Amino acid sequence: MTASGAAFFDLDRTLVAVASPKIFQRPLAAAGLAESAGNVLTDAVFTLFEIAGESAFVGRSAKLAPKAAVGWSVADTIAAAGPAADEIVGHVSDFARAELDLHRAAGRTIVLATTTPEHLVRSVAERLEIDDVIATRWTQADGRFTGEVDGDVVWGPGKRDAVRAWCREHDVDLADCWAYSDSYYDSPLLDAVGHPVAVNPDAKLERHAKRHGWPIVIFSQRTKSVIRRTASTVATVGVAGAGFVAGAAVARRNAPKRRWF
């Protein structure tokens, strides 16, 4: 069986319940490329994110992060990401694995769409046999990072725009696509696709999802199994599926203007 469309998955709190930057930090520090893990303030920020979700701080920090990596070897950074990817894959939820398998069986292209830098998350995508990656890129020259974002940060409206560009390039209709995320800041993307799914949603996204009748799935950070869901997800077909498409169209027409920074 084959199908048109694609499925776009966020990473943190969606495919996995943890904050992936916390995991990437350890091997980067061991390679002498980042500060050592264990900073009390940093740990507190990661813990708050895992519990409550992201804030506008994520978008701002994603713009500034490349400046801390000026001079890092691209090859060494990618190599350091490997052990972190192995650990992150171990945190993938049962729900996410099932959704990946169902989309794969249906012949849809699966895309990891995340703010986390592309040179870090591509190793995660490879281990999960995800077809493509849409992620923030950093400028580089002579094999080293130069301290700027290459293009736009893949966050908020920027993630939606990056997904739209990917769909145009691959001749895919957004109405035929699924998108999975935990964050209200991804609601521009979720509003744009035919099949939005809120996974471990923050409070604002949960209200937004309920208002538009989207499926909501919550899984346990400890056991990685689903503990609550409001509707079926990838298996939704027929009238229900058409309802999600219509709901997304209404949401796009009625969505209020939002400030992201």
N, C-alpha and C positions, 0 to 999 in steps of 0.2 A: 504494500500500500504506500502511495506517495501523496504528498500534499504540498500546496503552495504555502507561502508565508515563512515566517521565522519566529523563533522564541528568544527573547532577550532577558537575560538573568543578571540582576545585580549580584554583588558578592557578599559583602558584610551584612549579617543579620537576615540574609535571604537564602543564598546557597548554604551559608554557614552562620551560626549564631554568634560567633566571636568577631573581634576586631582584627582583621588581617594585618594592619600595620604593626600591631603589637608583636605578632609572630615574625613578620619580616625583619623587625628591628634587631632581633637577637643575632642571626647570622650576619647581618650587615655590620653589626658592632664587632663580632668576632673577626670579621675580615678587615677591621680598621676603617670602615667606611661610614660609620654612624656612631652616635653616642651610645654608651652601654645601656642596656635595659635596666629597669629597676628604679628609675627616677619616680619619686612618690607622686609628684604632680602629674607626670605623664601617665602613670598607671591609673591614677584617679580619673583622668580624662577618658582613657580606654574603657574603664569599668562603667562610667556613666553612659558612654555610647552604647555599650552592650546591653544596658538595662533600658535606657530611654530613647535611644536612637540619635541621629545626627542633628546638628544645628547649622546655622549659617557659617559658623566657624570652620566647618569642613571645606566649604567652597573657598573661603579666604586662605586657609592654610594650604590648599592644593595649589593655589597660585604662587605661594611663597616657597613651597617645599624645594623646588629645583635650586634655589639660591644656596641652600645648605649642602647641595651635592656638587658644587662647582669643582671640577678636577677629578671627580670620581671616575675610575675606569669603567666603561660600559661593560666590558667582558667580565670583570671581577664582580660587578653588581649583579649581572644576570646569573653568574655561577653561584653567588651567595643566596640568590632567591630559591635555588633548587631545594635545599633542605627545608626551607620554610614552606614551600609548596607541598611537600610531602606531608607536613604536619597539618596544613590547612585542609587538605583533601580528607584527612581523617575526621574533620569536623563537619563534613557535608551531611545534611540531614537526610533521613529516610525519605521524607516528602520530596526533597529536591532531586534525589537520585531517581525516584519513581517518575517525576515529571520529565527529567532529562531522557529517561528510557522511552517514555511514551511519545515525546516529540521526535526522538530519533527513529522510532518504529514507524511513525507517520511520514517520515521523509522530510521533516522540516529542518532548516538550517538552525543550529543553536549558536547563539552569540553571547559571550560574556560582556556586559556593558557596565563599566565601573569607573569611578573617579580615580581609584588606585592606579599608579603609573603602569603603563603597558609593559615596561621591561621587567616588572616584578610579577604581574599577574599572568603573563602569557604561559609561564611554566605551570600555573594552576590549571589553565584551560587545556593544556596539552595532556595533563594527567587525567582529566575528566573527559577527554576526547570531545571537547567543545570545538566547534568548527572555526570560529573566528573570535576576535577580540576587538572591542571598542573601548579604549581607555585613554587616559591623559598621557600625552607624550612629552618628553623633555628634549630640548635641543642638544645636539652633540657635534663635536668636531674632533678629528684626529683621535677617535676612540675614547673621548672623555666628554662628560656632561658639561655644558657651558652655562647653566644657571637660569634658563628661561623655559617657559612652557611653549611647546611646539604646536601652534594653533590655539584652540580654545580648551579650557578645562572641561572635562566630561562630567558635568554636574549641573543639576537644575535644568534650566532651558538649554544649556549647552549639551547635555546628554540627549535630550530630545532631538536637537538639531543634528547631532552626530549620527543618531539612529536614522533620521530621515535621509541624511546623505548616503548612509550605507544602503538603505532601501532603494534609493534612486539608482545607485551604482549597480545593484544586483537585480533590478527590475522586480522588486517585491512591493506589494501593496500593504500599507500599514494596517488596513482593515483586516487583513489576513494574519496579523501578527499577535503574538502573546508578549506581555512584559510582566516581569515579576520584580517587586521591590518592597522594601520595608519603610521607605522614607517619603514623607510629604514633599520633600524637595525633588523627588522624582515624579511628582504628579503631572508635570507637563508631558512626560513620556507616557505615563499610564493613560492620560486623557487622549493621547494621540492614536493609540493602538486599538484594534478591535476587541482584544481579549486581555484586559488588565487584571492582575492578581496582586492583592496586598498580602505580603508575607511578613509575619511578626511586625505589623505596622505600628509606627509611633502614633500618639494620640490624635494628631491632626490628620494623618492619613487614614486612620481607622474611621474617623467621622466622615471624611471625604468618600471613602469606599462605601460606607453604609448608605450615604446620601444617594450614590449612583448605582447601588445594587451590585457592586463588584464582589467576587469571591474574596474571602478573608481566611487565611490559614496561619495558625500559630503553632510552632513546634517548640519542644522543650530544649533548652540549651544543654541540659545534662544528658538526656537520653536520646536526643535528636529525633524523637518520634512526635507525630502530630498530637496535640492535646485539644485543639479546637479548630473547626472549620465551619464556614457559613454556607458554602456551596461547593459543587464539584468544580474542578479547574480545567485541565486539558481535555478531560473526557466530556465536557459540556458540548452538546450538539443540538441540532434542531431548533425548536422555538427558543429554548434558553440561550443557545449560542447567538441567535439573531437578536435576542434581547440585549445581550452584552454589547453587540455592535451598535445597536440603536442607542443604548445608554451612553456609550462613548461619544457618539455624535452629538447627543444633547449636551453632554458635559463640555465638549469643545465649544459649543455655541454659547453656553451660559457661564463658563468659567470666568470668575472675576480676575481683574488685573492683579498680579502679585509682585511683590518686591522680594528679590532673592538675596541681596547683599545689603 
